[in-house]
Amino acid sequence: MLNRTGSMRDRIAMYNGNALKIGMFGANCSSARTATKVPERWSASWPDCLKLAQMADAAGIDFMLPIGRWKGYGGDTDFHGTTLETMTWASGLLAVTERITVFGTVHAPLFNPIIAAKEFVTADHIGEGRFGLNIVAGWNEGEFEMFGVKQREHDTRYEFAQEWIDAVKRAWTEPEDFDFEGQFLKLKGVRAKPKPYGGTRPIIMNAGSSGAGQNFALRNCDAFFTATGATRTSVDGAAQKVQEVKSQARALGREIDVFTIGQVMCRPTQAEAQEYHQHANVENADWSAIERMMALRNITRENTPAEDYAMKRKYFAANAVGGYPFVGTPDRVADELAAFSKAGVRGIAVSFVNYLDDLPYFRDEVLPRLERMGLREKNGALIS
């Protein structure tokens, strides 16, 4: 392991000076962020995740962000039907890497906060300060039913999440035993040692899209993860969202970084990249899985005009699952990533149809271009 400073600022910067953070998104889930039937789609097996983490670490990739998924979406591929639990996944990857930050994605209503706080600290010590927490208040009713847990009303979920993160943070910081008395949580004689690595705490991220969710993130988190329709389709949409989030954070006396998501399909020519995007995302889309995801958002053939439904169905396949499509030559992909950075986006969690097949070309061709633009340091140089 490499020695690291103990400042919260360096934690949030993921221990390097990269102006634009690049992460790998969704690698713990089968098919990752592409609902496709192509045979080369991502397996999410442990051996493949291990190879990816070590490859990403050596390439200077900043972080890995998993999806907290417990139940797939069905379809011909059972999209996301095979997943690795994020905390054990993160701990395993932190043990075999040296500098990459690895997040755990945790649904607050499913985990006792004191058990969760201990898990986070354990992962943080394994990675010597490289663990990050992505907190989720919960939205997928079918998954919660698996645990016998009933979803609360929407805004109440964030009231519970506030108590939950308050309890976690106290477990991270209270030097001696403490009691916690809230509306939802009543904890007696809590003892939580050791504390997070290096005398600080893990970087905290949240992706709440509603008003209540965004307010929760602004109050409690270091990074706001946004993936709206606007950020999935345009740089201007991302810029507008960044301005909105940062303005609201400053009104609360806080600063917060904004992250988003994208799918990378980079090839030597624009035609090759566009052809593969059409091939994987549209021609071989797992349409039944996509329609299931749409139905969870109450978009069905029964309640949506046919023309509108067809348009939304294609949008889900091309943009909604993977995020903004970075499709093109290394020059074009680098230029578009740079445009997001100029728009104020601090980091982009990207996915590939197959990370092990596609990351080497991205590493060799796109990252050096971002270095030359001044957005990234050579191989993610560590803060000294």
C-alpha positions in Angstrom: 0.0 0.0 0.0 1.0 3.6 -0.5 1.2 6.1 2.3 -1.6 8.7 2.2 -2.3 12.0 3.9 -5.2 12.0 6.3 -7.0 15.1 5.2 -10.6 15.1 4.1 -9.7 17.2 1.1 -7.4 14.5 -0.2 -10.0 11.9 0.4 -12.5 13.8 -1.7 -9.9 14.3 -4.4 -9.3 10.6 -4.3 -5.6 11.2 -3.5 -4.7 12.7 -6.9 -4.8 16.0 -8.8 -7.0 14.9 -11.7 -9.4 17.7 -12.5 -11.7 15.2 -14.1 -12.3 12.0 -12.2 -13.0 8.9 -14.3 -14.6 5.8 -12.7 -15.9 2.4 -13.7 -19.7 2.1 -13.1 -21.8 -1.0 -12.5 -19.2 -3.7 -13.0 -20.7 -5.8 -10.1 -23.8 -6.5 -12.1 -24.3 -8.8 -15.1 -24.4 -6.8 -18.3 -23.3 -3.8 -16.3 -25.0 -0.7 -17.9 -25.9 -2.1 -21.3 -29.2 -4.0 -21.6 -27.9 -6.1 -24.6 -27.9 -9.6 -25.8 -24.5 -9.5 -27.5 -22.4 -12.5 -26.4 -19.5 -10.3 -25.2 -21.7 -8.5 -22.6 -20.2 -8.2 -19.1 -20.3 -11.2 -16.9 -19.7 -9.5 -13.5 -17.9 -12.7 -12.3 -15.5 -12.2 -9.5 -12.4 -13.1 -11.6 -13.4 -10.5 -14.2 -14.1 -7.9 -11.5 -10.7 -8.6 -10.0 -8.9 -8.3 -13.3 -10.8 -5.0 -14.0 -10.0 -3.5 -10.7 -6.3 -4.2 -11.1 -6.2 -3.0 -14.7 -8.1 0.2 -13.7 -5.8 0.7 -10.7 -2.7 0.4 -12.9 -4.2 2.8 -15.5 -4.8 5.5 -12.9 -8.6 5.2 -13.0 -9.9 7.1 -10.0 -12.8 5.0 -8.6 -15.1 2.0 -9.0 -18.8 2.5 -8.3 -21.1 -0.5 -7.9 -24.9 -0.7 -8.2 -26.8 -1.9 -5.1 -28.9 -4.4 -7.0 -30.6 -7.4 -5.4 -33.0 -8.6 -8.2 -32.7 -8.5 -11.9 -35.0 -7.1 -14.5 -35.7 -10.3 -16.4 -35.7 -10.3 -20.1 -33.8 -12.7 -22.4 -30.6 -12.1 -20.5 -32.0 -11.6 -17.0 -30.5 -8.2 -17.0 -28.8 -7.6 -13.6 -29.9 -11.0 -12.5 -26.4 -11.9 -11.3 -24.8 -9.4 -9.0 -22.1 -9.2 -6.4 -23.0 -7.6 -3.0 -21.2 -4.2 -2.9 -19.6 -4.1 0.5 -17.8 -7.5 0.2 -17.0 -6.7 -3.4 -15.4 -3.4 -2.4 -13.5 -5.0 0.5 -12.1 -7.6 -1.8 -11.0 -5.1 -4.5 -9.5 -2.7 -2.0 -7.3 -5.6 -0.7 -5.7 -6.2 -4.1 -5.3 -2.6 -5.3 -3.1 0.3 -4.3 -4.7 3.7 -5.1 -8.1 3.4 -6.7 -11.1 4.5 -4.5 -13.8 1.8 -4.3 -17.4 2.6 -3.3 -20.0 0.4 -1.6 -23.6 1.2 -2.5 -25.8 0.7 0.4 -29.6 0.9 0.8 -30.1 2.5 4.2 -33.4 0.8 5.1 -31.9 -2.7 4.6 -28.9 -2.3 6.9 -28.7 -1.6 10.6 -26.6 1.6 10.8 -24.2 0.3 13.4 -23.5 -2.9 11.5 -23.1 -0.8 8.4 -20.8 1.7 10.1 -18.5 -1.2 11.2 -18.5 -2.6 7.6 -17.5 0.7 6.2 -14.7 1.1 8.7 -13.5 -2.4 8.0 -13.4 -1.7 4.2 -11.7 1.6 4.9 -8.9 0.0 6.9 -8.4 -2.7 4.2 -8.0 0.1 1.6 -6.1 2.5 3.9 -8.6 5.3 3.4 -9.8 4.4 -0.2 -13.3 3.3 0.7 -16.3 5.5 -0.4 -20.0 5.2 0.6 -22.8 5.6 -1.9 -25.9 5.9 0.2 -29.3 5.0 -1.3 -32.7 5.7 0.3 -34.3 3.0 -1.8 -36.8 3.0 -4.6 -37.3 -0.5 -6.0 -40.4 -2.0 -4.3 -39.9 -5.5 -5.7 -36.4 -5.7 -4.2 -37.6 -4.4 -0.8 -40.3 -7.1 -0.7 -37.5 -9.7 -0.8 -36.4 -8.5 2.6 -39.8 -8.1 4.1 -39.2 -4.4 4.3 -42.0 -2.0 3.4 -41.0 1.2 1.6 -41.9 4.4 3.4 -43.5 7.3 1.7 -41.1 9.1 -0.6 -40.0 12.1 1.5 -40.1 10.0 4.7 -37.4 7.7 3.2 -35.0 10.7 3.3 -36.1 11.5 6.9 -35.1 8.0 7.8 -31.9 8.2 5.8 -31.0 11.4 7.7 -31.2 9.6 11.0 -29.3 6.6 9.5 -26.4 8.7 8.3 -26.3 10.7 11.5 -26.0 7.4 13.5 -23.3 6.2 11.1 -21.3 9.4 11.5 -21.6 9.3 15.3 -20.3 5.7 15.2 -17.4 7.0 13.2 -16.6 9.8 15.5 -17.8 9.3 19.1 -14.8 8.4 21.3 -16.9 6.5 23.8 -20.2 4.7 24.1 -23.3 6.7 23.1 -27.1 6.6 22.9 -29.0 7.6 19.8 -32.6 8.7 20.1 -34.5 9.5 16.9 -37.9 9.1 15.4 -37.0 5.9 13.6 -33.8 4.7 15.4 -33.3 4.1 19.1 -29.8 2.8 19.9 -28.5 2.2 23.4 -24.9 2.0 24.5 -23.4 2.1 21.0 -19.7 1.2 20.9 -17.9 1.5 17.6 -14.1 1.0 17.4 -11.9 1.4 15.4 -12.8 4.6 13.7 -12.2 5.2 9.9 -8.7 5.1 8.6 -6.5 8.1 9.1 -8.7 10.2 11.4 -11.1 11.3 8.7 -14.1 9.5 7.2 -15.0 7.9 3.8 -16.2 10.2 1.0 -20.0 10.1 0.8 -22.0 10.2 -2.4 -25.8 10.1 -3.1 -27.9 10.1 -6.3 -31.3 11.3 -5.1 -33.1 12.8 -8.1 -36.2 14.2 -6.3 -36.3 17.5 -4.4 -36.1 15.6 -1.1 -33.3 13.4 -2.4 -31.2 16.3 -3.7 -31.7 18.2 -0.4 -30.5 15.1 1.5 -27.3 15.0 -0.7 -26.6 18.7 -0.3 -26.8 18.5 3.5 -24.8 15.3 4.0 -22.6 14.3 1.0 -19.4 15.3 -0.6 -20.5 14.3 -4.1 -23.9 14.5 -5.8 -24.4 11.8 -8.5 -26.8 13.1 -11.1 -28.2 11.2 -14.1 -31.2 13.1 -15.4 -32.7 13.1 -18.8 -30.8 16.3 -19.5 -27.4 15.0 -18.4 -27.9 11.8 -20.4 -28.4 13.7 -23.6 -26.4 17.0 -23.6 -23.5 18.8 -22.2 -25.7 21.9 -21.8 -28.1 19.9 -19.7 -25.2 18.8 -17.5 -23.9 22.4 -17.1 -27.4 23.6 -16.1 -27.7 20.8 -13.5 -24.2 21.5 -12.1 -25.1 25.2 -11.6 -28.3 24.3 -9.9 -26.7 21.9 -7.5 -23.8 24.1 -6.6 -26.0 27.1 -6.1 -28.3 25.3 -3.7 -25.3 23.8 -1.8 -23.7 27.3 -1.4 -27.1 28.5 0.0 -26.6 25.9 2.7 -23.0 27.0 3.3 -21.6 23.9 1.6 -19.6 23.0 -1.4 -20.3 19.7 -3.3 -18.9 18.0 -6.3 -21.2 16.8 -9.1 -20.7 13.5 -10.9 -22.6 11.9 -13.7 -22.6 8.7 -15.8 -21.8 7.7 -19.4 -21.4 4.8 -21.7 -18.2 4.7 -23.7 -17.9 3.1 -27.1 -14.6 4.2 -28.5 -13.2 2.9 -31.9 -10.5 4.1 -34.4 -13.2 5.6 -36.7 -16.5 7.3 -36.0 -18.3 4.9 -38.2 -17.0 1.9 -36.3 -18.1 3.4 -33.0 -21.6 4.3 -34.2 -22.1 1.0 -35.8 -21.2 -0.9 -32.6 -23.4 1.4 -30.6 -26.3 0.6 -32.9 -25.4 -3.1 -32.9 -25.1 -3.5 -29.1 -27.7 -1.0 -27.8 -30.4 -1.1 -30.3 -30.2 -4.1 -32.7 -29.4 -6.5 -29.9 -31.1 -4.7 -27.1 -32.8 -6.9 -24.4 -36.1 -5.2 -25.1 -38.2 -7.2 -22.6 -35.8 -6.1 -19.8 -35.9 -2.5 -21.0 -39.7 -2.6 -21.1 -39.6 -3.9 -17.5 -37.4 -1.0 -16.4 -39.8 1.4 -18.2 -42.8 -0.2 -16.4 -41.2 0.4 -13.0 -41.3 4.1 -14.0 -45.0 3.7 -15.0 -44.2 3.9 -18.7 -46.2 1.2 -20.5 -47.9 0.6 -23.8 -51.3 0.9 -22.1 -50.7 4.4 -20.7 -48.4 5.9 -23.4 -49.3 6.7 -27.0 -47.6 4.3 -29.4 -45.3 6.8 -31.1 -44.2 8.3 -27.7 -43.7 4.8 -26.3 -41.4 3.8 -29.2 -39.4 7.0 -28.8 -38.9 6.4 -25.0 -38.1 2.7 -25.6 -35.3 3.7 -27.9 -34.1 6.4 -25.5 -33.9 3.8 -22.7 -31.8 1.5 -24.8 -29.5 4.2 -26.1 -29.2 6.6 -23.2 -31.2 5.9 -20.0 -29.4 2.7 -18.9 -25.8 3.7 -19.7 -26.1 7.5 -19.5 -24.6 9.9 -21.9 -23.2 8.1 -25.0 -19.6 8.8 -25.5 -19.5 7.2 -28.9 -16.7 7.9 -31.4 -13.0 8.2 -32.0 -10.5 8.8 -29.2 -10.4 12.5 -30.2 -14.2 12.8 -30.0 -14.6 10.9 -26.8 -11.8 12.9 -25.1 -13.3 16.2 -26.4 -16.8 15.3 -25.1 -15.4 14.3 -21.7 -13.5 17.6 -21.6 -16.8 19.4 -22.4 -18.4 17.8 -19.4 -15.5 18.9 -17.3 -15.7 22.4 -18.6 -19.4 22.3 -17.7 -18.4 21.8 -14.1 -18.8 18.0 -13.8 -16.2 16.8 -11.4 -16.3 13.1 -12.3 -17.9 10.7 -14.8 -18.6 7.0 -14.0 -18.4 5.2 -17.3 -19.4 1.8 -18.4 -18.4 -0.4 -21.3 -20.2 -3.4 -22.9 -17.2 -5.4 -21.8 -14.7 -3.6 -19.5 -11.8 -5.9 -20.0 -12.1 -5.7 -23.8 -12.7 -2.0 -24.0 -10.7 -0.4 -21.2 -7.3 -1.0 -22.7 -8.1 1.1 -25.8 -9.7 3.8 -23.6 -6.6 3.8 -21.4 -4.1 3.9 -24.3 -5.9 6.4 -26.5 -8.4 8.6 -24.5 -6.6 9.1 -21.1 -3.4 10.4 -22.8 -5.5 13.0 -24.7 -7.1 14.1 -21.4 -3.6 14.4 -19.9 -2.6 16.6 -22.8 -5.6 18.8 -22.2 -4.6 19.3 -18.6 -7.6 17.4 -17.1 -5.6 14.5 -15.8 -2.2 13.9 -14.5 0.1 11.3 -16.0 -1.3 7.9 -14.9 -3.3 9.5 -12.1 -0.2 10.8 -10.2 -0.7 10.7 -6.4 -0.9 13.7 -4.2 2.4 13.8 -2.3 
